[in-house]
């Protein structure tokens, strides 16, 4: 009877572990969505500021050099968020639930009993 209780406990522990892993994944996804929104707003703000500076100096913003500057600003602003996004994806891949193989567990116990 003790073995049955032990096995049921392991199954329940696995379900709890699986639920915890899913909660961690959801938290990471929520953080990634929040980071993406923050990144987008920051890029918009930086680009608007730069365009305003160009407009104040009389540049139209249609020339090649202005576009290159704006692209560089956008890329520099997004870089830390892109790195964080990559790290979060790696974290999500590492999150796993510990699964117990009951058949293997039983076989090892039978082997011990059989001697």
ZAPA-585682 format. One line per 4 residues: number of its first residue (from 1); their letters; for each residue x, y, z of N, C-alpha, C. Coordinates in Angstrom, 2 decimals, padded with zeros to 5 digits. Layout:
<rs>
NUM> A> X:Y:Z:X:Y:Z:X:Y:Z | ... $
</rs>
This chain:
<rs>
1> XXXX> 000.82:-001.20:000.00:000.00:000.00:000.00:000.86:001.26:000.00 | 002.00:001.17:000.70:002.90:002.32:000.76:003.44:002.70:-000.60 | 003.68:001.69:-001.48:004.18:001.95:-002.82:003.14:002.70:-003.65 | 001.89:002.31:-003.51:000.81:002.96:-004.23:000.70:004.43:-003.82 $
5> XXXX> 000.77:004.67:-002.53:000.71:006.05:-002.03:001.90:006.84:-002.57 | 003.06:006.24:-002.58:004.26:006.89:-003.09:004.11:007.24:-004.57 | 003.58:006.31:-005.35:003.41:006.54:-006.78:002.37:007.63:-007.05 | 001.28:007.60:-006.33:000.25:008.64:-006.49:000.83:010.00:-006.12 $
9> XXXX> 001.62:010.04:-005.05:002.26:011.29:-004.63:003.18:011.81:-005.73 | 003.93:010.91:-006.36:004.83:011.33:-007.45:004.05:011.89:-008.63 | 002.93:011.27:-008.96:002.10:011.77:-010.06:001.56:013.16:-009.72 | 001.09:013.33:-008.50:000.56:014.63:-008.08:001.67:015.68:-008.04 $
13> XXXX> 002.86:015.28:-007.59:003.99:016.20:-007.59:004.34:016.63:-009.01 | 004.27:015.69:-009.96:004.55:016.02:-011.35:003.53:017.01:-011.88 | 002.26:016.79:-011.55:001.23:017.73:-012.01:001.47:019.12:-011.43 | 001.87:019.19:-010.17:002.17:020.48:-009.54:003.40:021.11:-010.19 $
17> XXXX> 004.41:020.30:-010.47:005.62:020.79:-011.12:005.31:021.30:-012.52 | 004.44:020.60:-013.22:004.04:021.01:-014.56:003.29:022.34:-014.51 | 002.43:022.49:-013.52:001.67:023.73:-013.35:002.61:024.89:-013.02 | 003.60:024.65:-012.16:004.58:025.68:-011.81:005.39:026.10:-013.03 $
21> XXXX> 005.80:025.12:-013.84:006.56:025.42:-015.06:005.73:026.27:-016.01 | 004.46:025.95:-016.15:003.59:026.74:-017.03:003.41:028.16:-016.49 | 003.27:028.31:-015.18:003.17:029.64:-014.58:004.43:030.46:-014.83 | 005.59:029.82:-014.72:006.85:030.52:-014.99:006.91:030.96:-016.45 $
25> XXXX> 006.48:030.08:-017.36:006.47:030.44:-018.78:005.54:031.64:-019.03 | 004.38:031.63:-018.40:003.43:032.73:-018.58:003.99:034.04:-018.04 | 004.69:033.97:-016.91:005.31:035.18:-016.36:006.37:035.73:-017.30 | 007.17:034.85:-017.87:008.20:035.29:-018.81:007.57:035.90:-020.05 $
29> XXXX> 006.50:035.27:-020.57:005.81:035.81:-021.74:005.20:037.19:-021.44 | 004.64:037.35:-020.25:004.08:038.65:-019.87:005.18:039.71:-019.79 | 006.32:039.33:-019.22:007.45:040.26:-019.13:007.96:040.63:-020.52 | 008.00:039.64:-021.42:008.45:039.90:-022.79:007.50:040.86:-023.50 $
33> XXXX> 006.21:040.69:-023.30:005.23:041.59:-023.91:005.37:043.00:-023.36 | 005.60:043.11:-022.06:005.78:044.41:-021.44:007.07:045.07:-021.96 | 008.13:044.30:-022.07:009.40:044.83:-022.61:009.24:045.30:-024.04 | 008.48:044.55:-024.84:008.27:044.93:-026.23:007.51:046.25:-026.33 $
37> XXXX> 006.51:046.42:-025.48:005.76:047.68:-025.47:006.65:048.84:-025.03 | 007.45:048.62:-024.01:008.37:049.66:-023.53:009.37:050.02:-024.61 | 009.91:049.00:-025.28:010.88:049.23:-026.34:010.26:050.05:-027.46 | 009.06:049.68:-027.87:008.37:050.40:-028.95:008.14:051.86:-028.58 $
41> XXXX> 007.68:052.11:-027.36:007.45:053.49:-026.92:008.75:054.28:-026.86 | 009.82:053.66:-026.37:011.10:054.34:-026.28:011.64:054.68:-027.66 | 011.53:053.74:-028.59:012.00:053.99:-029.96:011.20:055.13:-030.59 | 009.89:055.12:-030.40:009.06:056.19:-030.95:009.47:057.55:-030.38 $
45> XXXX> 009.75:057.57:-029.08:010.13:058.82:-028.43:011.48:059.33:-028.96 | 012.44:058.42:-029.06:013.77:058.81:-029.55:013.69:059.29:-030.99 | 012.95:058.58:-031.83:012.83:058.98:-033.23:012.09:060.31:-033.37 | 011.05:060.51:-032.58:010.32:061.78:-032.65:011.21:062.93:-032.21 $
49> XXXX> 012.01:062.72:-031.18:012.92:063.76:-030.72:013.94:064.10:-031.80 | 014.50:063.08:-032.43:015.49:063.31:-033.46:014.86:064.00:-034.68 | 013.68:063.59:-035.04:013.00:064.25:-036.18:012.71:065.71:-035.86 | 012.32:065.97:-034.63:012.07:067.36:-034.24:013.35:068.18:-034.33 $
53> XXXX> 014.47:067.60:-033.91:015.75:068.32:-034.01:016.10:068.61:-035.47 | 015.89:067.60:-036.34:016.16:067.81:-037.76:015.23:068.87:-038.32 | 013.97:068.84:-037.94:013.01:069.83:-038.43:013.37:071.23:-037.96 | 013.87:071.34:-036.75:014.25:072.65:-036.21:015.45:073.24:-036.95 $
57> XXXX> 016.29:072.36:-037.50:017.47:072.85:-038.23:017.18:073.05:-039.70 | 015.96:072.75:-040.12:015.58:072.97:-041.51:015.74:071.76:-042.40 | 016.13:070.63:-041.85:016.23:069.40:-042.65:014.86:068.77:-042.80 | 014.62:068.19:-043.95:013.32:067.58:-044.20:013.23:066.15:-043.69 $
61> XXXX> 014.36:065.51:-043.47:014.33:064.13:-043.01:014.17:063.14:-044.14 | 014.22:063.60:-045.38:014.06:062.69:-046.51:015.39:062.26:-047.11 | 016.48:062.82:-046.68:017.79:062.48:-047.23:018.32:061.19:-046.67 | 019.33:060.65:-047.33:019.92:059.37:-046.93:020.55:059.45:-045.55 $
65> XXXX> 021.28:060.51:-045.27:021.99:060.58:-044.00:021.03:060.66:-042.82 | 019.92:061.36:-042.99:018.94:061.44:-041.91:018.33:060.07:-041.63 | 018.01:059.35:-042.70:017.45:058.01:-042.52:018.46:057.09:-041.84 | 019.71:057.23:-042.20:020.75:056.39:-041.59:020.87:056.70:-040.09 $
69> XXXX> 020.80:057.98:-039.75:020.88:058.36:-038.34:019.68:057.81:-037.57 | 018.50:057.94:-038.14:017.30:057.44:-037.47:017.33:055.92:-037.32 | 017.84:055.22:-038.33:017.97:053.76:-038.24:018.95:053.38:-037.14 | 020.06:054.09:-037.06:021.05:053.82:-036.02:020.45:054.06:-034.64 $
73> XXXX> 019.72:055.15:-034.48:019.08:055.43:-033.19:018.08:054.34:-032.82 | 017.30:053.92:-033.80:016.31:052.87:-033.54:017.01:051.57:-033.13 | 018.07:051.21:-033.85:018.79:049.98:-033.54:019.46:050.05:-032.17 | 020.07:051.18:-031.84:020.73:051.33:-030.54:019.72:051.29:-029.40 $
77> XXXX> 018.58:051.87:-029.61:017.55:051.89:-028.57:016.97:050.50:-028.35 | 016.82:049.74:-029.42:016.21:048.42:-029.33:017.19:047.34:-028.85 | 018.48:047.58:-028.97:019.48:046.54:-028.68:019.35:045.90:-027.30 | 019.25:046.67:-026.19:019.14:046.02:-024.89:017.88:045.17:-024.76 $
81> XXXX> 016.80:045.61:-025.37:015.55:044.85:-025.29:015.63:043.57:-026.12 | 016.32:043.65:-027.25:016.48:042.45:-028.07:017.32:041.41:-027.33 | 018.34:041.84:-026.62:019.17:040.93:-025.83:018.34:040.30:-024.70 | 017.52:041.12:-024.05:016.67:040.61:-022.98:015.66:039.60:-023.53 $
85> XXXX> 015.13:039.87:-024.72:014.19:038.96:-025.37:014.86:037.61:-025.63 | 016.08:037.66:-026.12:016.83:036.42:-026.39:017.06:035.63:-025.11 | 017.43:036.33:-024.03:017.66:035.67:-022.74:016.37:035.05:-022.20 | 015.25:035.74:-022.36:013.97:035.20:-021.90:013.58:033.95:-022.67 $
89> XXXX> 013.86:033.93:-023.98:013.57:032.72:-024.76:014.41:031.55:-024.28 | 015.67:031.81:-023.93:016.52:030.75:-023.41:016.01:030.25:-022.06 | 015.53:031.17:-021.21:014.96:030.76:-019.92:013.75:029.85:-020.13 | 012.90:030.22:-021.09:011.69:029.43:-021.33:012.04:028.02:-021.80 $
93> XXXX> 013.10:027.89:-022.57:013.49:026.56:-023.04:014.01:025.70:-021.90 | 014.57:026.32:-020.88:015.13:025.57:-019.76:014.08:025.14:-018.73 | 012.92:025.76:-018.76:011.87:025.44:-017.79:011.21:024.12:-018.18 | 011.34:023.15:-017.31:010.71:021.86:-017.55:010.12:021.34:-016.24 $
97> XXXX> 009.13:020.51:-016.38:008.55:019.85:-015.21:009.25:018.52:-015.02 | 009.54:018.20:-013.79:010.22:016.95:-013.50:009.20:015.81:-013.60 | 009.42:014.94:-014.56:008.48:013.85:-014.81:009.05:012.55:-014.26 | 008.24:011.85:-013.51:008.65:010.58:-012.93:008.18:009.44:-013.83 $
101> XXXX> 009.09:008.53:-014.14:008.75:007.36:-014.92:008.37:006.25:-013.96 | 007.06:006.04:-013.77:006.58:005.08:-012.78:006.94:003.65:-013.15 | 006.93:003.32:-014.44:007.26:001.95:-014.85:008.71:001.64:-014.50 | 009.60:002.56:-014.80:011.01:002.37:-014.47:011.18:002.26:-012.96 $
105> XXXX> 010.44:003.05:-012.23:010.49:003.03:-010.76:010.04:001.66:-010.23 | 008.94:001.17:-010.77:008.44:-000.14:-010.34:009.43:-001.25:-010.68 | 009.99:-001.20:-011.89:010.93:-002.24:-012.31:012.16:-002.27:-011.42 | 012.64:-001.10:-011.01:013.81:-001.07:-010.14:013.47:-001.67:-008.77 $
109> XXXX> 012.26:-001.43:-008.29:011.85:-002.00:-007.00:011.68:-003.51:-007.10 | 011.13:-003.99:-008.24:010.99:-005.44:-008.44:012.36:-006.09:-008.51 | 013.32:-005.43:-009.18:014.67:-005.96:-009.25:015.29:-006.07:-007.86 | 015.03:-005.08:-007.01:015.57:-005.11:-005.65:014.95:-006.26:-004.85 $
113> XXX> 013.64:-006.47:-005.03:012.95:-007.53:-004.30:013.42:-008.91:-004.79 | 013.54:-009.04:-006.13:013.94:-010.31:-006.72:015.39:-010.64:-006.39 | 016.17:-009.62:-006.13:017.53:-009.76:-005.65:018.48:-010.21:-006.64 $
</rs>
